């Protein structure tokens, strides 16, 4: 009986830990959604999404998959353009938000390396701000090539996390924070690697554009918090340094001197026949 009691205690602890983990994931998702919503509503982001749709060479009625769809904005916008848009994301929390916001959309839970589509069944593939979190982006490119039909279009959009530019009185500390945050990601320099990845994946007609978005709105302070806090947690900077840096950025926002510039890479290509 004592052994059973001990096992029950262990099970209860595990259940509590799992519940706490779910709550934390929900909180993280809510925080990320707030950042994404602020960024997505800016004119530069709207233009960038529109450009990605143009590069897909949309065919009315064809299937287009938005990988890493998040809360589903692009899926809704693609559907408005007359295609069968399907959003794919590995996060159940994100998909729940997407289904709540866009009840008419189609969303599936899956990762970029294992898409729920038959070979050659998709005409368009779009991944926006996805590849930097992948450990092996080459696998995702191979999976994109598998599901795309001959002549199908792929468009990759994303920032280079090592190239984020932030106006600050302490340039050295800013560089440390930016690079420390980048180093915690799977492939932080994925944007500059898009061309090589697509060529290695056997795609044709590969092109690359760079669009730099400039943010001066205080709403983007949350992005800097998401840079500084992980950098602090990793030990790259001290607590006092992170707090002082964030305080400076808040002062800049209050006095109209806040500026963040992020280069976004947009790569497109066609699946070979």
NORBELJO-V85564 format. One record per backbone hydrogen bond with DSSP energy under -0.5 kcal/mol. NH is the residue of the N-H (numbers start at 1). CO is the residue of the C=O. If there is no record, write none. Layout:
# NORBELJO-V85564
nh:NH co:CO
nh:NH co:CO
This chain:
# NORBELJO-V85564
nh:5 co:1
nh:6 co:2
nh:7 co:3
nh:8 co:4
nh:9 co:5
nh:10 co:6
nh:11 co:7
nh:12 co:8
nh:13 co:9
nh:14 co:10
nh:15 co:11
nh:16 co:12
nh:17 co:13
nh:18 co:14
nh:19 co:15
nh:20 co:16
nh:21 co:17
nh:22 co:18
nh:23 co:19
nh:24 co:20
nh:25 co:21
nh:26 co:22
nh:27 co:23
nh:28 co:24
nh:29 co:25
nh:30 co:26
nh:31 co:27
nh:32 co:28
nh:33 co:29
nh:34 co:30
nh:35 co:31
nh:36 co:32
nh:37 co:33
nh:38 co:34
nh:39 co:35
nh:40 co:36
nh:41 co:37
nh:42 co:39
nh:45 co:42
nh:46 co:42
nh:47 co:43
nh:48 co:44
nh:49 co:45
nh:50 co:46
nh:51 co:47
nh:52 co:48
nh:53 co:49
nh:54 co:50
nh:55 co:51
nh:56 co:52
nh:56 co:53
nh:57 co:54
nh:58 co:53
nh:60 co:58
nh:61 co:82
nh:62 co:59
nh:64 co:84
nh:65 co:124
nh:66 co:86
nh:67 co:65
nh:67 co:126
nh:68 co:88
nh:69 co:66
nh:69 co:88
nh:72 co:69
nh:76 co:72
nh:77 co:73
nh:78 co:74
nh:79 co:75
nh:80 co:76
nh:81 co:77
nh:81 co:78
nh:82 co:79
nh:83 co:78
nh:84 co:62
nh:85 co:83
nh:86 co:64
nh:87 co:106
nh:88 co:66
nh:89 co:108
nh:92 co:90
nh:95 co:91
nh:96 co:92
nh:97 co:93
nh:98 co:94
nh:99 co:95
nh:100 co:96
nh:101 co:97
nh:102 co:98
nh:105 co:102
nh:106 co:85
nh:107 co:105
nh:108 co:87
nh:110 co:89
nh:110 co:108
nh:114 co:111
nh:117 co:115
nh:120 co:146
nh:121 co:118
nh:121 co:147
nh:122 co:147
nh:123 co:63
nh:124 co:63
nh:125 co:153
nh:126 co:65
nh:127 co:155
nh:128 co:67
nh:129 co:127
nh:129 co:157
nh:133 co:130
nh:134 co:131
nh:139 co:136
nh:140 co:136
nh:141 co:137
nh:142 co:138
nh:143 co:139
nh:144 co:140
nh:145 co:141
nh:146 co:142
nh:147 co:143
nh:148 co:144
nh:149 co:122
nh:151 co:271
nh:152 co:149
nh:153 co:123
nh:154 co:269
nh:155 co:125
nh:156 co:267
nh:157 co:127
nh:158 co:265
nh:160 co:263
nh:161 co:159
nh:161 co:188
nh:163 co:160
nh:164 co:161
nh:165 co:261
nh:167 co:259
nh:171 co:169
nh:174 co:170
nh:175 co:171
nh:176 co:172
nh:177 co:173
nh:178 co:174
nh:179 co:175
nh:180 co:176
nh:181 co:177
nh:182 co:178
nh:183 co:179
nh:184 co:181
nh:185 co:182
nh:187 co:132
nh:190 co:187
nh:191 co:159
nh:193 co:189
nh:193 co:190
nh:194 co:190
nh:194 co:191
nh:197 co:193
nh:198 co:194
nh:199 co:195
nh:200 co:196
nh:201 co:197
nh:202 co:199
nh:203 co:198
nh:204 co:270
nh:207 co:268
nh:209 co:266
nh:211 co:264
nh:212 co:210
nh:213 co:211
nh:213 co:262
nh:215 co:213
nh:215 co:260
nh:220 co:217
nh:221 co:218
nh:222 co:219
nh:223 co:220
nh:224 co:220
nh:225 co:221
nh:226 co:222
nh:227 co:223
nh:227 co:224
nh:228 co:224
nh:229 co:225
nh:231 co:227
nh:232 co:228
nh:233 co:229
nh:234 co:230
nh:235 co:232
nh:236 co:231
nh:237 co:231
nh:242 co:238
nh:243 co:239
nh:244 co:240
nh:245 co:241
nh:246 co:242
nh:247 co:243
nh:248 co:244
nh:249 co:245
nh:250 co:246
nh:251 co:247
nh:252 co:248
nh:253 co:249
nh:254 co:250
nh:255 co:251
nh:256 co:253
nh:257 co:252
nh:258 co:252
nh:260 co:215
nh:261 co:165
nh:262 co:213
nh:264 co:211
nh:264 co:262
nh:265 co:158
nh:265 co:263
nh:266 co:209
nh:267 co:156
nh:268 co:207
nh:269 co:154
nh:270 co:204
nh:271 co:152
nh:272 co:202
